[in-house]
Amino acid sequence: LSDELELFGSKFFNTFQTSFMPINEPNPDSSYTLDIGDVLNIQLIGQQNYDKAFEYFDLGNKLRRKEIVYDIKNDIFFFETLKKFFNKDLISKLKNSGTSDKTPIFIVGMFRSGTTLVEQILSSHSKVFGGGESKTLTQIVSHFISEDFSNLNSKVFNNIGNAYISAARKFQPKYKHITDKQPINFKWIGIIKATIPN
């Protein structure tokens, strides 16, 4: 869309601008409205119209916030459940589960904690590919493990490990190691230990 705005000029830009609906009006497709707002931000910044660009940033942020439903109680319950299931006894019991493949290097932690720098250092090695922030592990875990973690067993852990390695190798088949620096993977450390222990 940004290219079209450049191509067709100000008339198209003005028409496009009016389609970014006011925040208080009902909108059947807010994701589309947000995409329009993002493009307008880029164009307005390019025109050095920073005050107007900020208006769209602000409107977009408010629209995005309306889509977010968050309750810290859900996170507390989730992490308490993780601690309950992923303990030393479980890891010891399932120590022979998962895959022995050593391809992935997981870089985890809080956001803005230096994960990018760590990945850059590691991927400077000729045998390491910097895979960036992948959502693959979370997607695979969501597919194989129930929300209450009641189906944890060797077969599930084997499936998760093999599925992750398969996805990683399809993404980058040439390198010996591939980093995954998705910080939020810290919550899956127990699963990583059980499914890809090496």
TIROKE-969750 format. One record per residue (C-alpha): residue number from 0; x, y, z; residue in one letter. Coordinates in nm, 3 decimals. Last residue first. Layout:
REM TIROKE-969750
+------+---------+---------+---------+------+
! gufi !    east !   north !      up ! palo !
+------+---------+---------+---------+------+
!  NUM !       X !       Y !       Z !    A !
...
+------+---------+---------+---------+------+
END
This chain:
REM TIROKE-969750
+------+---------+---------+---------+------+
! gufi !    east !   north !      up ! palo !
+------+---------+---------+---------+------+
!  197 !   2.064 !  -3.115 !   2.408 !    N !
!  196 !   1.738 !  -3.162 !   2.597 !    P !
!  195 !   1.505 !  -3.104 !   2.299 !    I !
!  194 !   1.172 !  -3.239 !   2.431 !    T !
!  193 !   1.202 !  -3.252 !   2.810 !    A !
!  192 !   1.436 !  -2.958 !   2.860 !    K !
!  191 !   1.253 !  -2.756 !   2.597 !    I !
!  190 !   0.923 !  -2.831 !   2.774 !    I !
!  189 !   1.062 !  -2.712 !   3.105 !    G !
!  188 !   1.209 !  -2.402 !   2.940 !    I !
!  187 !   0.870 !  -2.322 !   2.782 !    W !
!  186 !   0.802 !  -2.006 !   2.983 !    K !
!  185 !   1.140 !  -1.869 !   2.878 !    F !
!  184 !   1.018 !  -1.904 !   2.519 !    N !
!  183 !   0.888 !  -1.549 !   2.562 !    I !
!  182 !   1.230 !  -1.420 !   2.458 !    P !
!  181 !   1.205 !  -1.559 !   2.102 !    Q !
!  180 !   1.573 !  -1.588 !   2.026 !    K !
!  179 !   1.571 !  -1.911 !   1.831 !    D !
!  178 !   1.920 !  -1.988 !   1.708 !    T !
!  177 !   1.994 !  -2.243 !   1.439 !    I !
!  176 !   2.288 !  -2.484 !   1.459 !    H !
!  175 !   2.466 !  -2.705 !   1.205 !    K !
!  174 !   2.371 !  -2.478 !   0.916 !    Y !
!  173 !   2.241 !  -2.589 !   0.576 !    K !
!  172 !   1.874 !  -2.682 !   0.625 !    P !
!  171 !   1.733 !  -2.343 !   0.730 !    Q !
!  170 !   1.355 !  -2.307 !   0.754 !    F !
!  169 !   1.285 !  -2.668 !   0.664 !    K !
!  168 !   1.542 !  -2.770 !   0.924 !    R !
!  167 !   1.377 !  -2.561 !   1.195 !    A !
!  166 !   1.032 !  -2.702 !   1.116 !    A !
!  165 !   1.159 !  -3.060 !   1.132 !    S !
!  164 !   1.347 !  -2.990 !   1.454 !    I !
!  163 !   1.033 !  -2.845 !   1.613 !    Y !
!  162 !   0.812 !  -3.135 !   1.502 !    A !
!  161 !   1.063 !  -3.391 !   1.628 !    N !
!  160 !   1.085 !  -3.233 !   1.972 !    G !
!  159 !   0.710 !  -3.183 !   2.005 !    I !
!  158 !   0.630 !  -3.537 !   1.892 !    N !
!  157 !   0.886 !  -3.687 !   2.129 !    N !
!  156 !   0.743 !  -3.485 !   2.417 !    F !
!  155 !   0.391 !  -3.604 !   2.335 !    V !
!  154 !   0.504 !  -3.967 !   2.319 !    K !
!  153 !   0.696 !  -3.941 !   2.644 !    S !
!  152 !   0.397 !  -3.813 !   2.840 !    N !
!  151 !   0.222 !  -3.490 !   2.937 !    L !
!  150 !  -0.151 !  -3.510 !   2.867 !    N !
!  149 !  -0.281 !  -3.316 !   3.168 !    S !
!  148 !  -0.097 !  -2.993 !   3.084 !    F !
!  147 !  -0.415 !  -2.794 !   3.169 !    D !
!  146 !  -0.421 !  -2.623 !   2.829 !    E !
!  145 !  -0.359 !  -2.951 !   2.647 !    S !
!  144 !  -0.023 !  -3.009 !   2.482 !    I !
!  143 !   0.036 !  -3.105 !   2.117 !    F !
!  142 !  -0.091 !  -2.811 !   1.910 !    H !
!  141 !  -0.026 !  -2.535 !   2.162 !    S !
!  140 !   0.328 !  -2.668 !   2.209 !    V !
!  139 !   0.383 !  -2.662 !   1.833 !    I !
!  138 !   0.260 !  -2.305 !   1.798 !    Q !
!  137 !   0.465 !  -2.188 !   2.095 !    T !
!  136 !   0.776 !  -2.353 !   1.954 !    L !
!  135 !   0.729 !  -2.208 !   1.606 !    T !
!  134 !   0.677 !  -1.845 !   1.705 !    K !
!  133 !   1.032 !  -1.761 !   1.595 !    S !
!  132 !   1.225 !  -1.454 !   1.704 !    E !
!  131 !   1.542 !  -1.453 !   1.496 !    G !
!  130 !   1.687 !  -1.759 !   1.326 !    G !
!  129 !   2.051 !  -1.654 !   1.341 !    G !
!  128 !   2.238 !  -1.935 !   1.167 !    F !
!  127 !   2.535 !  -2.095 !   1.343 !    V !
!  126 !   2.810 !  -2.296 !   1.173 !    K !
!  125 !   3.017 !  -2.001 !   1.051 !    S !
!  124 !   3.009 !  -1.832 !   1.392 !    H !
!  123 !   2.884 !  -1.473 !   1.375 !    S !
!  122 !   2.547 !  -1.627 !   1.464 !    S !
!  121 !   2.651 !  -1.659 !   1.828 !    L !
!  120 !   2.750 !  -1.294 !   1.871 !    I !
!  119 !   2.446 !  -1.166 !   1.685 !    Q !
!  118 !   2.221 !  -1.395 !   1.890 !    E !
!  117 !   2.363 !  -1.265 !   2.217 !    V !
!  116 !   2.318 !  -0.906 !   2.100 !    L !
!  115 !   1.956 !  -0.974 !   2.006 !    T !
!  114 !   1.883 !  -1.139 !   2.341 !    T !
!  113 !   2.014 !  -0.836 !   2.531 !    G !
!  112 !   1.749 !  -0.789 !   2.802 !    S !
!  111 !   1.509 !  -0.570 !   2.603 !    R !
!  110 !   1.237 !  -0.838 !   2.644 !    F !
!  109 !   1.290 !  -1.077 !   2.932 !    M !
!  108 !   1.475 !  -1.401 !   2.884 !    G !
!  107 !   1.540 !  -1.674 !   2.629 !    V !
!  106 !   1.804 !  -1.766 !   2.372 !    I !
!  105 !   1.741 !  -2.119 !   2.248 !    F !
!  104 !   2.011 !  -2.286 !   2.039 !    I !
!  103 !   1.855 !  -2.541 !   1.808 !    P !
!  102 !   2.034 !  -2.812 !   1.608 !    T !
!  101 !   2.143 !  -3.055 !   1.880 !    K !
!  100 !   1.913 !  -3.345 !   1.789 !    D !
!   99 !   1.873 !  -3.599 !   2.070 !    S !
!   98 !   1.495 !  -3.579 !   2.040 !    T !
!   97 !   1.238 !  -3.602 !   2.313 !    G !
!   96 !   1.216 !  -3.849 !   2.598 !    S !
!   95 !   1.503 !  -4.026 !   2.774 !    N !
!   94 !   1.493 !  -3.793 !   3.075 !    K !
!   93 !   1.119 !  -3.839 !   3.113 !    L !
!   92 !   1.117 !  -3.948 !   3.476 !    K !
!   91 !   1.404 !  -3.713 !   3.565 !    S !
!   90 !   1.230 !  -3.415 !   3.405 !    I !
!   89 !   0.904 !  -3.507 !   3.579 !    L !
!   88 !   1.071 !  -3.547 !   3.920 !    D !
!   87 !   1.270 !  -3.227 !   3.881 !    K !
!   86 !   0.958 !  -3.018 !   3.830 !    N !
!   85 !   0.756 !  -2.919 !   3.525 !    F !
!   84 !   0.403 !  -2.998 !   3.639 !    F !
!   83 !   0.344 !  -2.772 !   3.937 !    K !
!   82 !   0.576 !  -2.497 !   3.819 !    K !
!   81 !   0.388 !  -2.475 !   3.489 !    L !
!   80 !   0.052 !  -2.468 !   3.668 !    T !
!   79 !   0.169 !  -2.181 !   3.889 !    E !
!   78 !   0.287 !  -2.005 !   3.574 !    F !
!   77 !  -0.054 !  -2.036 !   3.406 !    F !
!   76 !  -0.254 !  -1.941 !   3.716 !    F !
!   75 !  -0.049 !  -1.624 !   3.764 !    I !
!   74 !  -0.083 !  -1.542 !   3.395 !    D !
!   73 !  -0.462 !  -1.581 !   3.406 !    N !
!   72 !  -0.483 !  -1.370 !   3.722 !    K !
!   71 !  -0.301 !  -1.091 !   3.535 !    I !
!   70 !  -0.614 !  -1.029 !   3.329 !    D !
!   69 !  -0.575 !  -0.902 !   2.974 !    Y !
!   68 !  -0.820 !  -0.841 !   2.690 !    V !
!   67 !  -0.649 !  -0.652 !   2.409 !    I !
!   66 !  -0.865 !  -0.550 !   2.112 !    E !
!   65 !  -0.953 !  -0.210 !   2.259 !    K !
!   64 !  -0.581 !  -0.144 !   2.304 !    R !
!   63 !  -0.526 !  -0.181 !   1.929 !    R !
!   62 !  -0.784 !   0.087 !   1.856 !    L !
!   61 !  -0.626 !   0.320 !   2.111 !    K !
!   60 !  -0.279 !   0.258 !   1.969 !    N !
!   59 !  -0.402 !   0.324 !   1.616 !    G !
!   58 !  -0.561 !   0.653 !   1.717 !    L !
!   57 !  -0.240 !   0.764 !   1.889 !    D !
!   56 !  -0.019 !   0.664 !   1.597 !    F !
!   55 !  -0.265 !   0.835 !   1.365 !    Y !
!   54 !  -0.247 !   1.159 !   1.564 !    E !
!   53 !   0.131 !   1.122 !   1.582 !    F !
!   52 !   0.149 !   1.124 !   1.203 !    A !
!   51 !  -0.052 !   1.446 !   1.198 !    K !
!   50 !   0.198 !   1.617 !   1.429 !    D !
!   49 !   0.495 !   1.466 !   1.244 !    Y !
!   48 !   0.415 !   1.596 !   0.898 !    N !
!   47 !   0.772 !   1.536 !   0.780 !    Q !
!   46 !   0.635 !   1.411 !   0.446 !    Q !
!   45 !   0.803 !   1.076 !   0.509 !    G !
!   44 !   0.653 !   1.084 !   0.858 !    I !
!   43 !   0.313 !   1.135 !   0.698 !    L !
!   42 !   0.365 !   0.844 !   0.461 !    Q !
!   41 !   0.480 !   0.601 !   0.730 !    I !
!   40 !   0.197 !   0.696 !   0.964 !    N !
!   39 !  -0.055 !   0.667 !   0.681 !    L !
!   38 !   0.061 !   0.310 !   0.616 !    V !
!   37 !   0.022 !   0.219 !   0.983 !    D !
!   36 !  -0.324 !   0.378 !   0.997 !    G !
!   35 !  -0.439 !   0.178 !   0.696 !    I !
!   34 !  -0.318 !  -0.141 !   0.865 !    D !
!   33 !  -0.504 !  -0.041 !   1.182 !    L !
!   32 !  -0.825 !   0.009 !   0.986 !    T !
!   31 !  -0.784 !  -0.336 !   0.828 !    Y !
!   30 !  -0.732 !  -0.491 !   1.174 !    S !
!   29 !  -1.037 !  -0.298 !   1.296 !    S !
!   28 !  -1.268 !  -0.480 !   1.058 !    D !
!   27 !  -1.631 !  -0.418 !   1.141 !    P !
!   26 !  -1.566 !  -0.065 !   1.268 !    N !
!   25 !  -1.805 !   0.120 !   1.493 !    P !
!   24 !  -1.721 !   0.490 !   1.513 !    E !
!   23 !  -1.541 !   0.623 !   1.820 !    N !
!   22 !  -1.193 !   0.593 !   1.673 !    I !
!   21 !  -1.264 !   0.790 !   1.361 !    P !
!   20 !  -1.234 !   0.575 !   1.048 !    M !
!   19 !  -0.916 !   0.561 !   0.839 !    F !
!   18 !  -1.099 !   0.572 !   0.506 !    S !
!   17 !  -1.052 !   0.949 !   0.489 !    T !
!   16 !  -0.674 !   0.904 !   0.464 !    Q !
!   15 !  -0.698 !   0.675 !   0.163 !    F !
!   14 !  -0.888 !   0.940 !  -0.027 !    T !
!   13 !  -0.628 !   1.200 !   0.071 !    N !
!   12 !  -0.341 !   0.968 !  -0.028 !    F !
!   11 !  -0.503 !   0.888 !  -0.362 !    F !
!   10 !  -0.524 !   1.259 !  -0.442 !    K !
!    9 !  -0.172 !   1.319 !  -0.300 !    S !
!    8 !   0.018 !   1.084 !  -0.525 !    G !
!    7 !  -0.074 !   0.775 !  -0.724 !    F !
!    6 !   0.265 !   0.604 !  -0.722 !    L !
!    5 !   0.386 !   0.696 !  -0.374 !    E !
!    4 !   0.055 !   0.594 !  -0.221 !    L !
!    3 !   0.062 !   0.274 !  -0.422 !    E !
!    2 !   0.408 !   0.192 !  -0.287 !    D !
!    1 !   0.287 !   0.235 !   0.072 !    S !
!    0 !   0.000 !   0.000 !   0.000 !    L !
+------+---------+---------+---------+------+
END
